[in-house]
């Protein structure tokens, strides 16, 4: 009976989220609360939710201060020279432009926010794509692939959700995955190089006077000028701090190095980094208030989601629903498949993260998979990493709002975008999953 109750709870949650009847945050709170009451768990509901909130508090703190930190770095202009440098280095050469697109998206994606990354990329590079006659579909497709890989950073969406759902340390979850993610990123760079070579040949044949010969100076390099439609990289914005560029760059490098080494918990590192960034860049109280307020929408949305997820996972665990559902999954699955269970989860994460939102998959499905794996001796950490290996396709999902921002700004048709990008996303997913298997992130037991 408890298993059926849990299955009903997950099904109703998935339906409400995927049909957009309720927002994910409201669904994460309301659905488990109602099902707990129906199941007769009202006296224990408070304790279950409190336990869930306690377990995700470090993840929520990490997300809050990481989003603030990278938002402050963007405001202060840390990424502006990178964007301008990419534009200058293209030198009207399609190959340089396409490879530079991947480099720019990879760097800016460190903020964990796809929308901001896409706004910066389009505002910096779309005018050059148009002038050279390179299809913006290449830009949007490669931007989605690159951002999806970098979005697995602990302060990005999927890793934070996986850590919250299974009550794992985001730092321990992420750091061993870096080589597999780098393999995926390298694949995107190789793809960009191949596409760039193809575009260079095509455009030389079609309009040789418009295309620089790979670094020749027959066409003057383009200087950066932001599109009038965007102000993300506006060169005269009040928040810029050009004199503090090297301080901000050094602070960011030191912060990321300390994160990988594990000097302090990741939430503590971002708290300290955020405080230092505000004190040095915006020393006056009103300036600090303005910077914090400018990022309040994204911070509140993400942190509220994590605490809402604590209600869902707290009820799933506290009522015993998840154990019962996992037991049924174990009964239904042939024993011969369980040695490959983490590999199966990695493969399933590809369609799941495309057709489902991250909220639905990581809060509704993955805990069941993790409990089933645990009953067969597979750790929750391995299942969480397996579930993240299919992420390179997620940014192409029709459920991702940032993708619509990207194709809207670039004026690219959704069908064209998908026809170009999905096949390459599947290739990158295969590389990341294969690398994860080779590195022992997932294994055959």
C-alpha positions as CSV (number, residue, x, y, z in Angstrom):
1,X,0.0,0.0,0.0
2,X,2.8,2.4,0.8
3,X,4.5,1.6,-2.5
4,X,1.3,2.4,-4.4
5,X,0.9,5.6,-2.4
6,X,4.5,6.6,-3.3
7,X,3.9,5.7,-7.0
8,X,0.8,7.8,-7.0
9,X,2.7,10.7,-5.4
10,X,5.5,10.6,-8.0
11,X,3.0,10.2,-10.9
12,X,0.9,13.2,-9.7
13,X,4.1,15.3,-9.2
14,X,5.4,14.4,-12.7
15,X,2.0,15.1,-14.3
16,X,1.6,18.5,-12.6
17,X,5.1,19.6,-13.5
18,X,5.2,18.3,-17.1
19,X,1.7,19.6,-17.9
20,X,2.6,22.9,-16.2
21,X,-0.5,22.8,-14.0
22,X,1.6,23.9,-11.1
23,X,5.1,25.3,-10.8
24,X,7.8,22.8,-9.7
25,X,8.3,24.6,-6.4
26,X,4.6,24.4,-5.5
27,X,4.3,20.8,-6.7
28,X,7.3,19.8,-4.6
29,X,5.6,21.1,-1.5
30,X,1.9,20.5,-2.0
31,X,1.9,17.0,-3.5
32,X,4.0,15.2,-0.8
33,X,2.1,17.1,2.0
34,X,-1.2,15.9,0.6
35,X,-0.1,12.3,0.1
36,X,1.4,12.2,3.6
37,X,-1.9,13.3,5.0
38,X,-3.8,10.8,3.0
39,X,-1.4,8.0,4.1
40,X,-1.9,8.8,7.7
41,X,1.5,10.3,8.3
42,X,0.3,13.7,9.5
43,X,1.8,13.4,13.0
44,X,5.3,12.9,11.6
45,X,5.0,15.3,8.7
46,X,6.8,18.1,10.5
47,X,9.8,16.0,11.5
48,X,10.1,14.5,8.0
49,X,10.2,17.9,6.4
50,X,12.6,19.3,9.0
51,X,15.0,16.4,8.4
52,X,14.8,17.0,4.7
53,X,15.5,20.8,5.1
54,X,18.4,20.0,7.4
55,X,20.0,17.7,4.8
56,X,19.8,20.2,1.9
57,X,20.7,23.4,3.9
58,X,24.5,23.2,2.8
59,X,23.5,22.8,-0.8
60,X,21.0,25.7,-0.6
61,X,23.8,27.9,0.9
62,X,26.2,26.9,-1.8
63,X,23.8,27.7,-4.6
64,X,22.8,31.1,-3.0
65,X,26.4,32.3,-2.7
66,X,27.6,30.8,-6.0
67,X,24.9,32.5,-8.0
68,X,25.7,35.8,-6.3
69,X,29.4,35.4,-6.7
70,X,29.3,34.8,-10.5
71,X,26.6,37.4,-10.9
72,X,28.9,39.9,-9.3
73,X,31.8,38.8,-11.5
74,X,29.7,39.4,-14.6
75,X,28.5,42.8,-13.3
76,X,32.1,43.8,-12.6
77,X,33.2,42.9,-16.1
78,X,35.3,39.7,-15.5
79,X,34.0,38.1,-18.7
80,X,33.9,41.2,-20.9
81,X,37.5,41.0,-22.1
82,X,37.0,37.3,-22.8
83,X,34.0,38.1,-25.0
84,X,35.9,40.9,-26.8
85,X,39.0,38.7,-27.2
86,X,37.0,36.0,-28.8
87,X,35.4,38.4,-31.2
88,X,38.8,39.9,-32.1
89,X,40.4,36.5,-32.6
90,X,37.8,35.4,-35.0
91,X,39.4,37.8,-37.6
92,X,36.4,37.2,-39.9
93,X,37.3,33.5,-40.1
94,X,34.4,31.0,-39.7
95,X,36.7,28.4,-38.2
96,X,37.9,30.8,-35.5
97,X,34.4,32.1,-34.9
98,X,32.9,28.7,-34.4
99,X,35.7,27.4,-32.1
100,X,35.6,30.7,-30.3
101,X,31.9,30.3,-29.7
102,X,32.6,27.1,-27.7
103,X,35.4,28.7,-25.8
104,X,33.3,31.7,-24.8
105,X,30.3,29.6,-23.8
106,X,32.5,27.3,-21.7
107,X,34.0,30.2,-19.8
108,X,30.8,32.1,-19.2
109,X,28.9,28.9,-18.3
110,X,30.9,28.8,-15.0
111,X,28.2,31.0,-13.5
112,X,25.8,28.1,-13.7
113,X,23.1,30.2,-15.4
114,X,22.2,29.2,-19.0
115,X,20.2,32.3,-19.6
116,X,23.0,34.7,-18.8
117,X,25.5,32.7,-20.8
118,X,23.3,32.7,-23.9
119,X,22.6,36.4,-23.7
120,X,26.3,37.2,-23.5
121,X,27.1,34.8,-26.4
122,X,24.4,36.1,-28.7
123,X,25.1,39.7,-28.0
124,X,28.8,39.3,-28.6
125,X,28.8,36.9,-31.6
126,X,25.5,37.0,-33.6
127,X,26.5,40.2,-35.6
128,X,29.6,38.4,-36.8
129,X,27.7,35.2,-37.7
130,X,25.3,37.3,-39.8
131,X,28.0,39.3,-41.5
132,X,30.0,36.3,-42.5
133,X,27.0,34.3,-43.6
134,X,27.5,31.5,-41.1
135,X,24.2,29.9,-39.9
136,X,23.3,31.0,-36.4
137,X,22.0,27.4,-35.9
138,X,25.6,26.4,-35.5
139,X,26.0,28.9,-32.7
140,X,22.8,27.9,-30.9
141,X,23.5,24.2,-31.2
142,X,27.1,24.4,-30.0
143,X,26.1,26.8,-27.2
144,X,23.5,24.3,-25.9
145,X,26.0,21.4,-26.0
146,X,28.7,23.3,-24.2
147,X,26.5,24.9,-21.6
148,X,24.9,21.5,-20.8
149,X,28.3,20.0,-20.0
150,X,29.4,22.9,-17.9
151,X,26.1,23.1,-16.1
152,X,27.0,20.0,-14.2
153,X,29.2,22.2,-11.9
154,X,27.9,21.9,-8.3
155,X,26.2,25.3,-8.3
156,X,24.5,24.4,-11.6
157,X,21.0,22.9,-11.7
158,X,21.4,19.1,-12.2
159,X,24.2,18.4,-9.7
160,X,22.5,20.5,-7.1
161,X,19.3,18.6,-7.6
162,X,21.0,15.2,-7.5
163,X,22.9,16.1,-4.4
164,X,19.7,17.4,-2.7
165,X,17.6,14.5,-3.7
166,X,20.1,11.9,-2.4
167,X,21.6,14.0,0.4
168,X,25.1,13.9,-1.0
169,X,28.0,16.2,-0.8
170,X,28.0,18.2,-4.1
171,X,31.8,18.6,-4.0
172,X,32.4,14.8,-3.7
173,X,29.8,14.2,-6.4
174,X,31.3,16.6,-8.9
175,X,35.1,16.5,-8.6
176,X,35.6,12.9,-9.8
177,X,33.4,13.7,-12.8
178,X,35.7,16.4,-14.1
179,X,37.8,14.2,-16.5
180,X,34.6,12.7,-18.1
181,X,33.1,16.2,-18.5
182,X,36.4,17.4,-20.0
183,X,36.2,14.5,-22.5
184,X,32.7,15.7,-23.5
185,X,34.0,19.3,-23.8
186,X,36.9,18.2,-25.9
187,X,34.4,16.4,-28.2
188,X,32.5,19.7,-28.6
189,X,35.7,21.5,-29.5
190,X,36.6,18.9,-32.1
191,X,33.1,19.1,-33.5
192,X,33.4,22.9,-33.7
193,X,36.7,22.6,-35.5
194,X,35.2,20.2,-38.1
195,X,32.2,22.4,-38.6
196,X,34.4,25.5,-38.8
197,X,36.5,23.9,-41.5
198,X,33.4,23.0,-43.5
199,X,32.1,26.6,-43.2
200,X,35.4,28.1,-44.1
201,X,35.5,26.1,-47.4
202,X,31.8,26.8,-48.1
203,X,32.1,30.5,-47.6
204,X,35.4,30.8,-49.5
205,X,33.7,29.2,-52.5
206,X,30.6,31.3,-52.1
207,X,32.1,34.7,-51.2
208,X,35.9,34.6,-50.9
209,X,36.2,38.4,-50.3
210,X,34.3,38.1,-47.0
211,X,36.3,35.4,-45.4
212,X,39.7,35.9,-43.8
213,X,42.2,33.1,-44.6
214,X,42.6,31.6,-41.2
215,X,44.6,34.3,-39.5
216,X,45.5,36.4,-42.5
217,X,44.9,40.2,-42.2
218,X,43.2,40.7,-45.6
219,X,40.0,41.6,-43.6
220,X,40.3,43.8,-40.6
221,X,39.6,42.2,-37.2
222,X,36.2,43.1,-35.8
223,X,36.1,45.1,-32.6
224,X,33.4,44.4,-30.1
225,X,30.3,46.3,-30.0
226,X,27.3,44.9,-28.1
227,X,24.0,44.6,-29.9
228,X,21.5,47.3,-29.1
229,X,19.1,44.6,-28.0
230,X,21.1,43.5,-25.0
231,X,22.9,45.3,-22.2
232,X,24.7,42.3,-20.6
233,X,28.0,43.4,-22.0
234,X,27.2,47.1,-22.2
235,X,30.7,48.8,-22.1
236,X,29.4,51.8,-20.1
237,X,27.3,50.0,-17.4
238,X,27.7,51.5,-14.0
239,X,28.7,48.2,-12.3
240,X,31.9,47.7,-14.3
241,X,35.2,47.6,-12.3
242,X,38.0,47.5,-15.0
243,X,40.7,48.4,-12.5
244,X,39.9,45.4,-10.4
245,X,39.9,42.9,-13.3
246,X,43.0,41.0,-12.2
247,X,41.9,40.9,-8.6
248,X,38.6,39.3,-9.7
249,X,40.3,36.9,-12.0
250,X,42.8,35.8,-9.3
251,X,40.0,35.5,-6.8
252,X,37.9,33.3,-9.2
253,X,40.9,31.1,-10.0
254,X,41.8,30.7,-6.3
255,X,38.2,29.9,-5.5
256,X,37.8,27.2,-8.2
257,X,41.2,25.7,-7.2
258,X,40.2,25.5,-3.6
259,X,36.9,23.9,-4.6
260,X,38.7,21.2,-6.6
261,X,41.3,20.5,-3.9
262,X,38.6,20.5,-1.2
263,X,40.2,23.1,1.2
264,X,36.8,24.0,2.7
265,X,33.2,22.9,2.1
266,X,32.0,24.4,-1.2
267,X,29.3,26.5,0.5
268,X,31.9,28.1,2.8
269,X,34.2,28.8,-0.1
270,X,31.5,30.7,-2.0
271,X,30.4,32.6,1.1
272,X,33.9,33.9,1.6
273,X,34.4,34.6,-2.1
274,X,31.1,36.5,-2.3
275,X,31.9,38.6,0.7
276,X,35.4,39.5,-0.6
277,X,34.0,40.3,-4.1
278,X,31.4,42.6,-2.7
279,X,33.8,44.3,-0.3
280,X,36.5,45.0,-2.9
281,X,34.3,45.8,-5.9
282,X,31.4,47.6,-4.3
283,X,32.6,48.9,-0.9
284,X,29.6,51.2,-0.3
285,X,26.5,49.8,1.4
286,X,24.1,51.0,-1.3
287,X,26.3,49.5,-4.0
288,X,26.2,46.1,-2.3
289,X,22.4,46.3,-1.9
290,X,22.0,47.1,-5.6
291,X,24.2,44.1,-6.7
292,X,22.4,41.7,-4.3
293,X,19.0,43.0,-5.4
294,X,19.9,42.7,-9.1
295,X,20.4,38.9,-8.7
296,X,17.6,38.3,-6.2
297,X,15.2,36.8,-8.7
298,X,17.5,34.0,-9.7
299,X,18.7,33.4,-6.2
300,X,15.3,33.2,-4.6
301,X,14.0,30.9,-7.4
302,X,16.8,28.4,-7.1
303,X,17.1,28.3,-3.3
304,X,13.4,28.1,-2.8
305,X,13.4,25.1,-5.2
306,X,16.0,23.3,-3.1
307,X,14.1,23.8,0.1
308,X,10.8,22.8,-1.6
309,X,12.6,19.6,-2.8
310,X,13.4,18.9,0.9
311,X,9.7,18.4,1.5
312,X,9.4,15.9,-1.4
313,X,12.5,13.9,-0.5
314,X,11.7,14.1,3.2
315,X,8.3,12.6,2.8
316,X,9.6,9.9,0.3
317,X,12.2,8.8,2.8
318,X,10.3,9.3,6.0
319,X,7.2,7.4,5.0
320,X,9.2,4.5,3.6
321,X,7.6,5.0,0.1
322,X,11.0,5.0,-1.6
323,X,12.1,1.7,-0.1
324,X,8.9,0.0,-1.1
325,X,8.9,1.3,-4.7
326,X,12.5,0.2,-5.0
327,X,11.6,-3.2,-3.8
328,X,9.0,-3.5,-6.5
329,X,11.5,-2.3,-9.1
330,X,14.0,-5.0,-7.9
331,X,11.3,-7.7,-8.2
332,X,10.4,-6.6,-11.7
333,X,14.0,-6.3,-13.1
334,X,15.7,-9.5,-14.2
335,X,18.7,-10.4,-12.0
336,X,21.0,-10.6,-15.0
337,X,20.6,-6.8,-15.6
338,X,21.6,-5.6,-12.1
339,X,25.4,-5.9,-12.7
340,X,24.8,-3.2,-15.4
341,X,22.4,-1.1,-13.4
342,X,24.5,2.1,-13.1
343,X,25.2,1.9,-16.8
344,X,21.5,1.5,-17.5
345,X,20.8,4.5,-15.4
346,X,23.4,6.5,-17.3
347,X,21.8,5.5,-20.7
348,X,18.3,6.2,-19.4
349,X,19.3,9.6,-18.2
350,X,19.7,10.7,-21.9
351,X,16.0,10.4,-22.8
352,X,14.8,11.2,-19.3
353,X,16.6,14.5,-19.1
354,X,15.4,15.4,-22.6
355,X,11.7,14.6,-22.1
356,X,11.5,15.5,-18.4
357,X,12.5,18.5,-16.5
358,X,15.5,18.2,-14.2
359,X,13.1,18.7,-11.2
360,X,10.9,15.8,-12.3
361,X,13.8,13.4,-13.0
362,X,16.1,14.2,-10.1
363,X,13.4,14.6,-7.4
364,X,10.8,12.1,-8.8
365,X,12.7,9.3,-10.5
366,X,16.3,9.2,-9.4
367,X,15.6,8.5,-5.7
368,X,13.7,5.4,-6.7
369,X,16.6,4.3,-8.9
370,X,19.1,5.0,-6.2
371,X,17.2,3.0,-3.6
372,X,16.9,0.1,-6.1
373,X,20.6,0.2,-6.7
374,X,21.3,0.4,-2.9
375,X,19.4,-2.8,-2.4
376,X,21.8,-4.4,-4.9
377,X,25.0,-3.0,-3.4
378,X,25.3,0.1,-5.7
379,X,26.0,3.3,-3.9
380,X,23.8,6.4,-4.2
381,X,26.9,8.4,-5.3
382,X,27.4,6.1,-8.3
383,X,23.7,6.4,-9.3
384,X,23.9,10.2,-8.9
385,X,26.9,10.4,-11.2
386,X,25.3,8.0,-13.7
387,X,22.2,10.2,-13.8
388,X,24.4,13.3,-14.6
389,X,26.2,11.7,-17.6
390,X,23.3,12.2,-19.9
391,X,23.1,15.9,-19.3
392,X,24.7,17.0,-22.6
393,X,21.3,16.7,-24.2
394,X,19.3,18.4,-21.5
395,X,19.8,22.0,-22.8
396,X,18.0,20.9,-26.0
397,X,14.9,19.8,-24.1
398,X,11.7,21.7,-24.9
399,X,11.2,22.0,-21.2
400,X,14.3,24.3,-20.7
401,X,13.4,28.0,-20.7
402,X,17.0,29.1,-21.4
403,X,16.9,27.4,-24.8
404,X,14.0,29.5,-25.9
405,X,15.9,32.6,-24.8
406,X,18.9,31.5,-27.0
407,X,16.9,30.7,-30.1
408,X,14.7,33.7,-29.6
409,X,17.6,36.1,-29.4
410,X,19.4,34.4,-32.4
411,X,16.1,34.2,-34.3
412,X,16.6,30.5,-35.0
413,X,13.7,28.1,-35.7
414,X,13.3,25.4,-33.0
415,X,13.0,22.7,-35.6
416,X,16.2,23.7,-37.3
417,X,18.0,24.0,-34.0
418,X,16.9,20.4,-33.0
419,X,17.7,18.9,-36.4
420,X,21.2,20.2,-36.2
421,X,22.0,19.7,-32.5
422,X,20.4,16.5,-31.3
423,X,22.6,14.1,-33.3
424,X,25.7,15.8,-32.0
425,X,24.3,15.8,-28.4
426,X,23.8,12.0,-28.6
427,X,27.5,11.7,-29.7
428,X,28.7,13.8,-26.8
429,X,26.5,11.8,-24.4
430,X,28.1,8.6,-25.7
431,X,31.6,10.0,-25.1
432,X,30.7,11.2,-21.6
433,X,29.1,7.9,-20.6
434,X,31.9,5.9,-22.1
435,X,34.5,8.1,-20.3
436,X,32.5,7.6,-17.1
437,X,32.7,3.9,-17.5
438,X,36.4,3.9,-18.3
439,X,37.1,6.1,-15.3
440,X,35.1,4.0,-12.9
441,X,32.4,6.6,-12.2
442,X,30.0,3.9,-13.2
443,X,30.9,0.3,-13.3
444,X,29.7,-3.2,-14.1
445,X,29.3,-5.0,-10.8
